[in-house]
């Protein structure tokens, strides 16, 4: 399997989902409903220069089943993440490999009740899915640079900007970072953008040690930098904060932890303390 096979498979499955959804609700009607929906809360990063995006996912292709998923379990978990100080909650909505759904996103939004935004994390390929996210109440979306061409990225980001959603641009290497930096410059005035480094190898789906530190120096200084994957402990959060990341997105570690809220608080505290020492 090449490093593009996983993303290609996920993109194909995502396009099939869009086609099926359009058979139930037209793009015109979805857009009308989304634009009429309540404006979601904005992403507000801490002046202490380190934050946590806590993720809800019930399965990982690398780790297998993490928890049994249901809207009720989503509601309890995300309310706790907000209490613990997370700046946003990421919700997996991909059904085939992650056991996610839009219902999980809707449940998270209800539980958060406007306190912090929820982000739709999925393999988005079409603006239709951005409208779905806004209608579900999301305040942000993930856009995977490696999976999309420039025109596709622009279509998703422009749609998110119109809907007042923040965008996390996910990158895997230097070429992705170069493209994401151009996107961030182009749309800096129209929407909140972040760039996140995913440190997983796309063939093995395992975390590559040192990749976060290797790539952070290539990220622009004027765009919030997100460490994705490879943050499992409070010490890890401190490490990526020292490296220069402003946010850690943590999913598997929190989902499998016996005390996830305690871990979330410890990660935030460690990252902020280390960032303060670095400053």
N, C-alpha and C positions, 0 to 999 in steps of 0.2 A: 504494500500500500504506500503511495506517495503521500507527501505532507499536505497535499491538497484534496485527497480523496475524502477525508472526513468532512471537511467543510463543503465540498461539492455535494456529498450525499445529504448533508443537512440543508443545503440551499435548495436542492431538488425537492426534498420533503416539505420545505417551507413554501415553495411555490405551489405545490399541490394543495396545501392547506388554504392558501389564498384563493385558489380557484374554487375549492369546495365552499369556502365562506361566501364568495361572491354569488354563488348559486342560491344562497339563503338571504343575502342582503347586498344590494347593489352598492358599488363604490360611491355613487352619488348620494344615496340615502345614508350610508355610513358617515360620509363626510358631513352631511347636514346635522346628523345626530351628535357627532363628535364636537363640532364647532358650537353647538348649543349647550354642551355639557358644562358643568361647573369648572372654573379654572383651578387647576391643581396647585398645591403649595409649591413655592420656589425652593430650589436647593440653596441652602445657606451654610457655607463652610465656616468653620471656626477661625477666629483671628489667632488662635493658638497653633495654627498651621499643621494640624493633623486631625483627621477624621476617619470614621469607620462607616462604610456601607455594608450593612449586614444582609446576608443573602438567605433566601428561602429556596431550597431545592431538595427534592426527595430522592433523587437518584443522580449519580454521576457515572459517566461511561468508564471513568478510571477506577472509582471506588465501589461501584455497584449501589445497592439500595442503602440509603442513609437513614430515612425515617419513613413511616407510613404516612402518606399524604392525605389530607382532607381540608376543606375550608375551615373547619373548626380548629384544627391544629395550626393552620396558618394564622388565624386571628390571634390566638394566644401567644404565639411566638413573636409576631411582628410588634404587638403592643409592648412586649417585654423589651424588644430591641430599641424601641423608641425611648422607653424608660431608662435603658442603659446608656443612652447618649448617642446612638447611631444618627448620622446626618441624613440617611436615606435607607430604604430597604429595597433590595433587588429581589425580584421574584421571577423564577424560571417559569416560562409559559410553554416551553417546547415539550410536546407529549411523547414522542417516540423513543427518545434516549434519556430524558430527564424526568419523566412522569409529571410534567407541568401542565398547566391549563390557564386560560384566561379567568376561569372562576377563582383560581388561587389569587390572581392579581386583584380581582374585585374584592375578595375577602380581605386581603391585606389593606386595601384602600379604606374599606369600612372600619377596620380595626384602628388604623392610624388616625382617622377622623381629622385630617387636615394638619396634624402636628408636624409631620415631615413627609416628603414625597416618596412614592413608590416608583421604582424603575422597572419597565418591562425588559427582561433579559431573554433574548431569543435570537434566532438566526434570521433577522429581518431582511427581506429582499424587495419589498414593495411598500409604497406609501400607505396602501390599504391597511397594513399592519400597524402603522403609526397612528392612524385614525382609530383602529381598534384599541390601542393602548390608551389614548386620550379618553375614549368613551368609557373604558373600564376605570378611569380615574387616575391613571399613571401621570407622574410629573416628569418622567424621563424615559429614554430608550437607549439601548445598546446598539451600536453600529460596528460591524466587524469589517475592518478595512480589507483584510486579505481575501474576503469572500466576494467582494463587490468591485466593479469598475468605477471609474471616477464619476460617470454620469449617474450610476445607481446610488452612490454615496451622496451626491449632491441632491438627488430627489428626496432621499430620506431626511437629510439634514434640513432642507428647505421646508419640508412638511412639518418637521418637529418645531422649527422656528415659528411657523405660522400658528401652531397650536400652543406655543409657549411652553415647550418641553425642553429640558436639558438633554444633552447628547453625550454619552460616553463613547469615544472612538477607541476601539480595541485594536491593538497592534501586537505583532509578534517579532518583528525584526527591524533593522535599520530602514529598509525600503518602505515598510508600512509607516514608520515614524515620519519619514520624509513626506509621504502623501498626507498623513494626518495633520502635520504641521501646516501644510498649504491650506487644508480645509479649515483649520482653526483660524488662520489669518483671514481667510475669505469671509467667514461667518461670525467673527468675534463680536461684531456689534449687534447681531440679530438674535443670537441665542447663547445660552450658557453651555460651554463645551469643556470637556475633560478628555485627557488622553490616558488610556490605561494599557499597561504592559501585561500581556498574558504570558506567563513563564512556562506554559506547558508545551512539550514537544507534540506536534500534531500527528506524528506517527504512533508514538507509544502512549500519548496522552498523560505522560508523567511529567512532574515539575522538573525543570532543568536547573540545578543549583547554580547560582551566580548570574543567571540571566537578568534578573531584575537590576542588579548592580551594574552589569555590563551595559545595559541599554539606557539607564536613567540619564547618563551624560549626553545622550543624543536628543532628549526631550526638550522642548522649548521651556524657557523659564517663566513665561507669562501665561501658561495654561496649566491648570491644576493637574498634577501627575498622580495616577492611581496605580498601585501595585495590586495586580490580580494574580491569584494562585500563589502558593508557596508561603502564605502567612497562616501559621497554625497555632502560634503561641504569642504571649505578650512580648517575649523576647524577639520574636520575628517582627512584630509590629515596630518595636524600637529600632531594629536593624534597618527596616526599609525607610523609617523616618530619618534616620541618620544618613541613609543613602540619598535622600532628597525627595522622597515621595510625600505628597500632601494627604493622601487618602489610601486606605487599604480596603479592598473589597474581599470579604471573607465569607465563604459559604460552607464548604465541607467540614471545616474544623468546628464551626458553631453548630452545625446540624448534628454532629456526632458527639459533641461535648456533653458530659453529664450535667454541667452547670453553665449553659451557654451565656446567660446574662452576666454572670461573674466573669467569664472569659472576655466578653465584649467590653466590659468596663475596664478590665486589666489591659486589654490591647490599646484602648483609647488613652489611658493614663500613661502607659509605657511610651507610646508614640509621641505624645505631647511633651513628656519629660525629656526624652532624647532629643526632640527637635529643639527644645529650649536650650539644652546644653550645646547643641550644634551651633545655634545662633550666637 
